[in-house]
Amino acid sequence: MRKGLLSWKFNMSLGLIPVLMSMVLNQLINENVAILIGLVVALLYSAYNIKNKKNSLPNVILYFVTVILLLITVCNFLFRDSVPVVAFPMTLELSILIPFLILLLNKKRFINNYLERKASLDKKRITQGIESSFVGINIILFLGLIHFAIIGFALLFFSPLNETWHLVLYQVLPPTLIALAIIFNQISILYFNKLAKQTDYFPIVNAKGGVVGKTLASEVLLGKYSSELYPVIRIAVLYDGLLFLCKRPQNYLLDNGKMDIPCESYLKFGESLEGGCQRVIEKFFPGTFGMKPTFSIMYRFQNNLTNRLIYLYLLDVKDEKLLTNQRFEGGKLWQLQQIDQNIGQNFFSECFENEYDYLKDIIDIREIYKES
């Protein structure tokens, strides 16, 4: 299970659709009608986006496009035929690129001013929308730069330009680049989601086990100590009144090489305790079915290397052969008397020594009931 993946709503370049419509319609109908249709679409889209606060994000690109189309419509009304028909798509492109460039250069100031006008409860959603909008702005500005580089190249080497060059540079490329900006923005979201699916997170919990946040699993596994609390599943394996212990792998951060109960893993973000236990069982006992550990205790373990909320489970194994696989280095069954002789000798892991008295009591109680 993964949380926090981006939906299509984060593609703020969709706010360019009214401009794209006007550019395309300009090839079919009068440019004044084309720009008016684009404006109507932009106004309706903006109204929907603003009204539907719970399920939408503030789209800065859309809002700027709406204002720009409104200004162009007013200018066309006041100054008829002010823009040549052949240059209309190029004019629309410049009309959005210049304000976007100014906006990008004043990004921090814009964000701060925008947030100051909004309620504190909306700030997270608003910030997500603004940041996503600037991703789209960067894409359209980059494509615009490529467009003008092509124009510069054509003027430098093929001047004077013929009708074909004019058609491609000033009428075909502007809507093409707008469409590519929308497509590339969506591709970047899909790529981000793909990376997120391949990235594991660990939950940050409070003392009662409630999830209060998450962090990259790699940061925890690489030993970057944090005061945050992370949940860990440990499963003690019992067979016929004996405890099965093995050496901790050398790549473990904590107490590597020491004897410990065999099954341990961090709980993953979005994973239930039952799901985590099943994952651990499948890892350490592959190909087995029906093995269900029983929850025992929850306790907090902290030292200078880690800070863990440990969920200790017990697993009764009926077949001793299950304990002979290669995953359990130095694994063997221990009698309680053997453990008593080595406890406190820096032979067992610190976690196991904390748990031992509790496990010993459980085994003793089981043996008493077995005898009776």
Contacts in CASP RR format, 6 or more apart in sequence:
PFRMAT RR
TARGET T0000
AUTHOR 0000-0000-0000
METHOD contacts of the structure
MODEL  1
MRKGLLSWKFNMSLGLIPVLMSMVLNQLINENVAILIGLVVALLYSAYNI
KNKKNSLPNVILYFVTVILLLITVCNFLFRDSVPVVAFPMTLELSILIPF
LILLLNKKRFINNYLERKASLDKKRITQGIESSFVGINIILFLGLIHFAI
IGFALLFFSPLNETWHLVLYQVLPPTLIALAIIFNQISILYFNKLAKQTD
YFPIVNAKGGVVGKTLASEVLLGKYSSELYPVIRIAVLYDGLLFLCKRPQ
NYLLDNGKMDIPCESYLKFGESLEGGCQRVIEKFFPGTFGMKPTFSIMYR
FQNNLTNRLIYLYLLDVKDEKLLTNQRFEGGKLWQLQQIDQNIGQNFFSE
CFENEYDYLKDIIDIREIYKES
1 270 0 8 1.000
1 271 0 8 1.000
2 196 0 8 1.000
2 197 0 8 1.000
2 270 0 8 1.000
3 269 0 8 1.000
3 270 0 8 1.000
4 196 0 8 1.000
5 193 0 8 1.000
5 196 0 8 1.000
5 197 0 8 1.000
6 189 0 8 1.000
6 192 0 8 1.000
6 193 0 8 1.000
8 14 0 8 1.000
8 186 0 8 1.000
8 189 0 8 1.000
9 55 0 8 1.000
9 56 0 8 1.000
9 57 0 8 1.000
10 57 0 8 1.000
10 128 0 8 1.000
10 129 0 8 1.000
10 132 0 8 1.000
10 189 0 8 1.000
11 132 0 8 1.000
11 182 0 8 1.000
11 185 0 8 1.000
11 186 0 8 1.000
11 189 0 8 1.000
12 57 0 8 1.000
12 59 0 8 1.000
12 60 0 8 1.000
12 61 0 8 1.000
12 62 0 8 1.000
12 129 0 8 1.000
12 132 0 8 1.000
12 133 0 8 1.000
12 135 0 8 1.000
12 136 0 8 1.000
12 185 0 8 1.000
13 61 0 8 1.000
13 136 0 8 1.000
13 139 0 8 1.000
13 140 0 8 1.000
13 181 0 8 1.000
13 182 0 8 1.000
13 184 0 8 1.000
13 185 0 8 1.000
13 186 0 8 1.000
14 59 0 8 1.000
14 62 0 8 1.000
14 182 0 8 1.000
15 42 0 8 1.000
15 45 0 8 1.000
15 59 0 8 1.000
15 61 0 8 1.000
15 62 0 8 1.000
15 65 0 8 1.000
16 61 0 8 1.000
16 65 0 8 1.000
16 96 0 8 1.000
16 140 0 8 1.000
16 178 0 8 1.000
16 181 0 8 1.000
16 182 0 8 1.000
17 41 0 8 1.000
17 45 0 8 1.000
17 182 0 8 1.000
18 38 0 8 1.000
18 39 0 8 1.000
18 41 0 8 1.000
18 42 0 8 1.000
18 45 0 8 1.000
18 62 0 8 1.000
18 65 0 8 1.000
18 66 0 8 1.000
18 69 0 8 1.000
19 38 0 8 1.000
19 65 0 8 1.000
19 68 0 8 1.000
19 69 0 8 1.000
19 92 0 8 1.000
19 96 0 8 1.000
19 178 0 8 1.000
20 175 0 8 1.000
20 178 0 8 1.000
20 179 0 8 1.000
20 182 0 8 1.000
21 34 0 8 1.000
21 37 0 8 1.000
21 38 0 8 1.000
21 41 0 8 1.000
22 34 0 8 1.000
22 35 0 8 1.000
22 37 0 8 1.000
22 38 0 8 1.000
22 69 0 8 1.000
22 92 0 8 1.000
23 34 0 8 1.000
23 88 0 8 1.000
23 89 0 8 1.000
23 92 0 8 1.000
23 93 0 8 1.000
23 174 0 8 1.000
23 175 0 8 1.000
23 178 0 8 1.000
24 175 0 8 1.000
25 33 0 8 1.000
25 34 0 8 1.000
25 37 0 8 1.000
25 38 0 8 1.000
26 34 0 8 1.000
26 35 0 8 1.000
26 85 0 8 1.000
26 88 0 8 1.000
26 89 0 8 1.000
27 171 0 8 1.000
28 34 0 8 1.000
31 76 0 8 1.000
31 83 0 8 1.000
31 85 0 8 1.000
31 88 0 8 1.000
32 73 0 8 1.000
32 76 0 8 1.000
34 88 0 8 1.000
35 69 0 8 1.000
35 72 0 8 1.000
35 73 0 8 1.000
35 76 0 8 1.000
35 92 0 8 1.000
36 73 0 8 1.000
38 69 0 8 1.000
39 66 0 8 1.000
39 69 0 8 1.000
39 70 0 8 1.000
39 73 0 8 1.000
42 62 0 8 1.000
42 65 0 8 1.000
42 66 0 8 1.000
42 69 0 8 1.000
43 66 0 8 1.000
45 62 0 8 1.000
45 66 0 8 1.000
46 59 0 8 1.000
46 62 0 8 1.000
46 63 0 8 1.000
46 66 0 8 1.000
48 56 0 8 1.000
49 56 0 8 1.000
49 58 0 8 1.000
49 59 0 8 1.000
49 62 0 8 1.000
53 122 0 8 1.000
57 125 0 8 1.000
57 126 0 8 1.000
57 128 0 8 1.000
57 129 0 8 1.000
57 132 0 8 1.000
58 125 0 8 1.000
58 126 0 8 1.000
58 129 0 8 1.000
58 130 0 8 1.000
58 133 0 8 1.000
59 129 0 8 1.000
59 133 0 8 1.000
60 103 0 8 1.000
60 129 0 8 1.000
60 130 0 8 1.000
60 133 0 8 1.000
60 134 0 8 1.000
60 137 0 8 1.000
61 100 0 8 1.000
61 133 0 8 1.000
61 136 0 8 1.000
61 137 0 8 1.000
61 140 0 8 1.000
64 96 0 8 1.000
64 99 0 8 1.000
64 100 0 8 1.000
64 103 0 8 1.000
65 96 0 8 1.000
68 95 0 8 1.000
68 96 0 8 1.000
68 99 0 8 1.000
72 91 0 8 1.000
72 92 0 8 1.000
72 95 0 8 1.000
75 82 0 8 1.000
76 82 0 8 1.000
76 83 0 8 1.000
83 91 0 8 1.000
86 166 0 8 1.000
86 170 0 8 1.000
86 171 0 8 1.000
87 170 0 8 1.000
88 171 0 8 1.000
89 170 0 8 1.000
89 171 0 8 1.000
89 174 0 8 1.000
89 175 0 8 1.000
90 169 0 8 1.000
90 170 0 8 1.000
90 171 0 8 1.000
90 174 0 8 1.000
92 174 0 8 1.000
93 144 0 8 1.000
93 147 0 8 1.000
93 174 0 8 1.000
93 177 0 8 1.000
93 178 0 8 1.000
96 140 0 8 1.000
97 140 0 8 1.000
97 141 0 8 1.000
97 144 0 8 1.000
100 137 0 8 1.000
100 140 0 8 1.000
100 141 0 8 1.000
101 141 0 8 1.000
103 110 0 8 1.000
103 137 0 8 1.000
104 134 0 8 1.000
104 137 0 8 1.000
104 138 0 8 1.000
104 141 0 8 1.000
107 134 0 8 1.000
110 130 0 8 1.000
111 127 0 8 1.000
111 130 0 8 1.000
114 126 0 8 1.000
114 130 0 8 1.000
115 123 0 8 1.000
115 126 0 8 1.000
115 127 0 8 1.000
118 126 0 8 1.000
135 185 0 8 1.000
135 188 0 8 1.000
136 181 0 8 1.000
136 185 0 8 1.000
139 181 0 8 1.000
139 184 0 8 1.000
139 185 0 8 1.000
139 188 0 8 1.000
140 177 0 8 1.000
140 178 0 8 1.000
140 181 0 8 1.000
143 177 0 8 1.000
143 180 0 8 1.000
143 181 0 8 1.000
143 184 0 8 1.000
144 177 0 8 1.000
146 177 0 8 1.000
147 173 0 8 1.000
147 174 0 8 1.000
147 177 0 8 1.000
150 169 0 8 1.000
150 173 0 8 1.000
151 169 0 8 1.000
154 161 0 8 1.000
154 165 0 8 1.000
154 169 0 8 1.000
155 161 0 8 1.000
158 165 0 8 1.000
161 169 0 8 1.000
199 216 0 8 1.000
199 217 0 8 1.000
200 216 0 8 1.000
200 217 0 8 1.000
200 218 0 8 1.000
200 268 0 8 1.000
200 269 0 8 1.000
201 214 0 8 1.000
201 215 0 8 1.000
201 216 0 8 1.000
201 217 0 8 1.000
201 268 0 8 1.000
201 269 0 8 1.000
202 214 0 8 1.000
202 215 0 8 1.000
202 216 0 8 1.000
202 217 0 8 1.000
202 220 0 8 1.000
202 230 0 8 1.000
202 231 0 8 1.000
202 266 0 8 1.000
202 267 0 8 1.000
202 268 0 8 1.000
202 269 0 8 1.000
203 211 0 8 1.000
203 213 0 8 1.000
203 214 0 8 1.000
203 230 0 8 1.000
203 231 0 8 1.000
203 267 0 8 1.000
203 268 0 8 1.000
203 269 0 8 1.000
203 270 0 8 1.000
204 211 0 8 1.000
204 212 0 8 1.000
204 213 0 8 1.000
204 214 0 8 1.000
204 215 0 8 1.000
204 228 0 8 1.000
204 229 0 8 1.000
204 230 0 8 1.000
205 211 0 8 1.000
205 212 0 8 1.000
205 229 0 8 1.000
205 230 0 8 1.000
205 231 0 8 1.000
205 309 0 8 1.000
206 212 0 8 1.000
206 229 0 8 1.000
207 229 0 8 1.000
207 300 0 8 1.000
207 309 0 8 1.000
209 229 0 8 1.000
209 231 0 8 1.000
209 298 0 8 1.000
209 309 0 8 1.000
211 269 0 8 1.000
211 270 0 8 1.000
214 269 0 8 1.000
215 226 0 8 1.000
215 228 0 8 1.000
215 230 0 8 1.000
217 266 0 8 1.000
217 268 0 8 1.000
219 226 0 8 1.000
220 226 0 8 1.000
220 230 0 8 1.000
220 266 0 8 1.000
221 253 0 8 1.000
221 266 0 8 1.000
223 253 0 8 1.000
223 305 0 8 1.000
223 306 0 8 1.000
225 304 0 8 1.000
225 305 0 8 1.000
225 306 0 8 1.000
225 307 0 8 1.000
226 307 0 8 1.000
227 307 0 8 1.000
228 307 0 8 1.000
229 300 0 8 1.000
229 307 0 8 1.000
229 308 0 8 1.000
229 309 0 8 1.000
230 266 0 8 1.000
230 267 0 8 1.000
230 306 0 8 1.000
230 307 0 8 1.000
230 308 0 8 1.000
230 309 0 8 1.000
231 266 0 8 1.000
231 267 0 8 1.000
231 308 0 8 1.000
231 309 0 8 1.000
231 310 0 8 1.000
231 311 0 8 1.000
232 264 0 8 1.000
232 265 0 8 1.000
232 266 0 8 1.000
232 267 0 8 1.000
232 301 0 8 1.000
232 308 0 8 1.000
232 309 0 8 1.000
232 310 0 8 1.000
232 311 0 8 1.000
233 263 0 8 1.000
233 264 0 8 1.000
233 265 0 8 1.000
233 266 0 8 1.000
233 267 0 8 1.000
233 273 0 8 1.000
233 276 0 8 1.000
233 277 0 8 1.000
233 280 0 8 1.000
233 310 0 8 1.000
233 311 0 8 1.000
233 313 0 8 1.000
234 261 0 8 1.000
234 263 0 8 1.000
234 264 0 8 1.000
234 310 0 8 1.000
234 311 0 8 1.000
234 312 0 8 1.000
234 313 0 8 1.000
234 351 0 8 1.000
234 355 0 8 1.000
235 261 0 8 1.000
235 262 0 8 1.000
235 263 0 8 1.000
235 264 0 8 1.000
235 277 0 8 1.000
235 280 0 8 1.000
235 281 0 8 1.000
235 284 0 8 1.000
235 293 0 8 1.000
235 312 0 8 1.000
235 313 0 8 1.000
235 314 0 8 1.000
235 315 0 8 1.000
236 243 0 8 1.000
236 261 0 8 1.000
236 296 0 8 1.000
236 312 0 8 1.000
236 313 0 8 1.000
236 314 0 8 1.000
236 315 0 8 1.000
236 355 0 8 1.000
236 359 0 8 1.000
237 243 0 8 1.000
237 244 0 8 1.000
237 261 0 8 1.000
237 262 0 8 1.000
237 263 0 8 1.000
237 315 0 8 1.000
237 317 0 8 1.000
237 323 0 8 1.000
238 244 0 8 1.000
238 314 0 8 1.000
238 315 0 8 1.000
238 316 0 8 1.000
238 317 0 8 1.000
238 363 0 8 1.000
239 316 0 8 1.000
239 317 0 8 1.000
239 318 0 8 1.000
239 320 0 8 1.000
239 323 0 8 1.000
239 333 0 8 1.000
240 333 0 8 1.000
241 363 0 8 1.000
241 366 0 8 1.000
241 367 0 8 1.000
242 333 0 8 1.000
242 334 0 8 1.000
242 335 0 8 1.000
243 261 0 8 1.000
243 333 0 8 1.000
243 334 0 8 1.000
243 336 0 8 1.000
243 339 0 8 1.000
243 359 0 8 1.000
243 363 0 8 1.000
244 261 0 8 1.000
244 262 0 8 1.000
244 317 0 8 1.000
244 323 0 8 1.000
244 328 0 8 1.000
244 331 0 8 1.000
244 332 0 8 1.000
244 333 0 8 1.000
244 334 0 8 1.000
245 259 0 8 1.000
245 260 0 8 1.000
245 261 0 8 1.000
245 262 0 8 1.000
245 331 0 8 1.000
245 332 0 8 1.000
245 334 0 8 1.000
245 339 0 8 1.000
245 348 0 8 1.000
245 352 0 8 1.000
246 259 0 8 1.000
246 260 0 8 1.000
246 262 0 8 1.000
246 328 0 8 1.000
246 329 0 8 1.000
246 330 0 8 1.000
246 331 0 8 1.000
246 332 0 8 1.000
247 257 0 8 1.000
247 258 0 8 1.000
247 259 0 8 1.000
247 260 0 8 1.000
247 329 0 8 1.000
247 330 0 8 1.000
247 331 0 8 1.000
248 254 0 8 1.000
248 255 0 8 1.000
248 256 0 8 1.000
248 257 0 8 1.000
248 258 0 8 1.000
248 259 0 8 1.000
248 260 0 8 1.000
248 349 0 8 1.000
249 256 0 8 1.000
249 257 0 8 1.000
249 329 0 8 1.000
250 256 0 8 1.000
250 257 0 8 1.000
253 305 0 8 1.000
253 306 0 8 1.000
254 303 0 8 1.000
254 305 0 8 1.000
254 306 0 8 1.000
254 349 0 8 1.000
254 350 0 8 1.000
254 351 0 8 1.000
255 349 0 8 1.000
255 350 0 8 1.000
255 351 0 8 1.000
258 346 0 8 1.000
258 347 0 8 1.000
258 348 0 8 1.000
258 349 0 8 1.000
259 347 0 8 1.000
259 348 0 8 1.000
259 349 0 8 1.000
259 352 0 8 1.000
260 348 0 8 1.000
260 349 0 8 1.000
260 351 0 8 1.000
260 352 0 8 1.000
261 352 0 8 1.000
261 355 0 8 1.000
262 284 0 8 1.000
262 327 0 8 1.000
262 328 0 8 1.000
262 331 0 8 1.000
263 280 0 8 1.000
263 281 0 8 1.000
263 283 0 8 1.000
263 284 0 8 1.000
263 315 0 8 1.000
264 280 0 8 1.000
265 276 0 8 1.000
265 279 0 8 1.000
265 280 0 8 1.000
265 283 0 8 1.000
267 273 0 8 1.000
267 276 0 8 1.000
267 311 0 8 1.000
268 276 0 8 1.000
268 279 0 8 1.000
271 279 0 8 1.000
273 295 0 8 1.000
273 311 0 8 1.000
277 292 0 8 1.000
277 293 0 8 1.000
277 313 0 8 1.000
281 288 0 8 1.000
281 291 0 8 1.000
281 293 0 8 1.000
281 315 0 8 1.000
284 327 0 8 1.000
284 328 0 8 1.000
285 291 0 8 1.000
285 322 0 8 1.000
285 325 0 8 1.000
288 322 0 8 1.000
291 315 0 8 1.000
291 317 0 8 1.000
292 315 0 8 1.000
293 313 0 8 1.000
293 314 0 8 1.000
293 315 0 8 1.000
294 313 0 8 1.000
294 314 0 8 1.000
294 315 0 8 1.000
295 311 0 8 1.000
295 312 0 8 1.000
295 313 0 8 1.000
296 312 0 8 1.000
296 313 0 8 1.000
296 314 0 8 1.000
296 358 0 8 1.000
296 362 0 8 1.000
297 312 0 8 1.000
297 358 0 8 1.000
298 309 0 8 1.000
298 310 0 8 1.000
298 311 0 8 1.000
298 312 0 8 1.000
299 309 0 8 1.000
299 310 0 8 1.000
299 312 0 8 1.000
299 354 0 8 1.000
300 307 0 8 1.000
300 308 0 8 1.000
300 309 0 8 1.000
300 310 0 8 1.000
301 307 0 8 1.000
301 308 0 8 1.000
301 309 0 8 1.000
301 310 0 8 1.000
301 350 0 8 1.000
301 351 0 8 1.000
301 354 0 8 1.000
302 308 0 8 1.000
303 350 0 8 1.000
310 351 0 8 1.000
312 355 0 8 1.000
312 358 0 8 1.000
314 359 0 8 1.000
314 362 0 8 1.000
317 323 0 8 1.000
320 333 0 8 1.000
323 331 0 8 1.000
323 333 0 8 1.000
336 360 0 8 1.000
336 363 0 8 1.000
336 364 0 8 1.000
339 348 0 8 1.000
339 356 0 8 1.000
339 360 0 8 1.000
342 348 0 8 1.000
343 353 0 8 1.000
343 356 0 8 1.000
344 353 0 8 1.000
348 356 0 8 1.000
END
